[in-house]
Amino acid sequence: MTHEFLPNDPLFNQQWYLHNDGQSGGIPGIDLNILPVWADYTGAGVRVAVIDDGVDYNHPDLIANYDFFSDLDAEYRVSDGSPARASDNHGTAVAGIIAASGNNGEGGVGIAPDANIAGLRIRYGDDPYFYENTSYALAQMANFDVANNSWGTSAPFTADFLIQPLYRYALEYAATAGRNGLGTAIVFSGGNEREIGMNTNYSNFNNSRFTIAVAALTHTGVYTAYSNPGASLLVSAFGGEPERGGTDGIVTTDRPGFPGYTSGNYTGTFNGTSSAAPMVTGIIALMLEANPNLGYRDIQEILAYSARQTDTSNPTWQTNGAYNWNGGGLRTSTDYGFGLVDAHAAVRLAETWQTQHTAANEWFVEGTQFLDSFILDQIDAHSQITLSTNLTVDHVEIDVNLSHQNLGDVQLILVSPNGTESVLMDRPGASANSPFGMEGGTLQFTFMSTQFWGEDAAGTWTLVVRDRATGDQGILDDWSLRAYGDLPTLDNTYIYTNSFSELTIPNRGYLYDAFGFDTVNAAAIASNLTINLNPGSTSVIDGRLLTITATTVIEAAIGGDGHDEINGNFASNSLFGARGDDALQGFGGDDWIAGGQGNDWLDGGFGNDTLTGGNGQNSFYFGSQPGIDLITDFVSGVDSIVLDSNVFIPIFGDISLTFDLAVNDFNAGLSAASLVYSLSTGNLFYNANGSQSTFGNGGQFAILAGTPALSAEDFVVV
């Protein structure tokens, strides 16, 4: 089982977002679920850019992780990312959430306490050259693994890449060239203007397919009153509401003394989506330490598939038309994205991720409609685009060209071929204090939705234009749709998480797949599980039954953190136990079986199998009709070779009397011992000279890679 690491930092107990036991009055367990991760990963070696108003690198909890060779001030074009003005406090607080040093007896701890951080300073508010300077800072993101942006625009459609192309170029360059082509992960705060009718989809920073937009929650898991909604949200983290009387402020580093938020080195009242974004950034750093080969699109997908649902009664939750998340579609919401980011689940999926999705292998299909259709009061106008080429969707972009006498009346809804509805625009600027929203005009803008993730692109997409008020009208001139994702494949991965038991729809309990090399990935599961890949069999994942149908052949399985039992089928299987003390058994075919961490039991069954024990004291079992199995990492005195007494009949009592070492395979064939190990080849024989009638003539049953030491004490007969 996974062990949790608790740091000795004195403010850690106040960092409820790291470990919520109700200390701030919130709901215990509503946190980032990070403690199980720190035993293995702390973000070491991952480079993070903090694009903000400067990072005070002299802070005692930041200096050890600061990268003095990569920071800069984009306003003054100097190599120093520290604060320049008295009000430049924001970036230091953001940096501490990401990478404050841990277990140093000082202050609090960051999410990735060994990651490297560099401040890329921009000037907030009144910089007359904000566009040029900020574009320059964004262009440096390609030099980093992850880039955090806890800033944005506060009015609808003011971040418009049609008229600000340098922003778009910078984001695209980081996604295509960063990390040697794997892509920089770019995180943006979702914004704090919900109460004045703002939405993440009204900013091209927050609705770019190259970025990760993050919503903010309280310590009860409910979205904050200020957190912008939007179909472009990917995930949520914590912002708290201390400025509204809440007790859930974010404890983090503060610019020391005056002019920081407080007079000390730490603040307990940081808040906003500005604090939620760096939580996601820190988790990405942990993911990249676990698997540096992830593409930026893999990072986004893992965050979506590992997120967990909070505020289950929120009416914006829906299930989309994907097929591979816990037996069906993904849950998504315009308030939460795919849910609260889960560090444990995200890192476990990152460790076991088999594919690589980057800008280089991204595909898209597109269509356009020219129509000049009237938008009439309180009447829905429908327009359709049919895509004939199929993709598995990540993002869908919509270019809209319309005019209206009052844009605050208009709602735009995109409906996929699967029937998923995504609200792209919802009366911009409309709020309790401004019921009519934005005034009239022409809108040419690009919207984006993550809510179709995992669906098929082929089919008819419908744009619904809805006028929600009376007295004003408009025209939809034209619109275009682009679906981005991957070419369809027969090789499917079915991901199961700790949400599986919450999903009561019966169909989710059955797995159907007829073709390809397919995988059940249960790495995110924390409890003990049983996976049986035999067609028609029943497994238990997250305490819920899963039936693999009689015509389904799954070739691979990945276990989780518990003590798991995984059984293969007649195919050539890949079985990975991951953590815990696992029992892994192949059947037919030439299998690849790996135990991972823990004390594992590995049985290849029939065929010539490859067995890797991993860390721990592992047992390699040989029973009925074994082939010749390769043991890749046998450690004498630690691991054991277990022999079935019904097969290895003459071996009983003192094994040293029936075991022999030979210089080479030739000499092994001359030995009368029942068990003979060839020191030059690592080959292990039973009845090598054929004198025993029970095993045939000269039976080799194993190869020990690297020719490790082997003694009679390494055998067990059962």
PyMOL commands that set and color helices and strands:
alter all, ss='L'
color gray80, all
select helices_A, chain A and resi 12-14+35-38+63-65+90-99+130-143+165-181+194-196+200-202+242-244+273-290+296-306+343-352+407-409+500-502+506-509+655-657+665-668+712-714
alter helices_A, ss='H'
color red, helices_A
select strands_A, chain A and resi 47-52+72-73+116-121+146-149+185-189+211-217+233-238+250-253+266-270+318-319+331-332+363-375+380-387+392-404+410-415+421-426+441-449+459-467+474-486+493-495+510-511+519-521+530-532+538-541+544-548+556-558+565-567+574-576+583-585+592-594+601-603+610-612+619-622+629-631+640-643+659-662+675-678+683-686+699-704+715-717
alter strands_A, ss='S'
color yellow, strands_A
deselect
rebuild
show_as cartoon
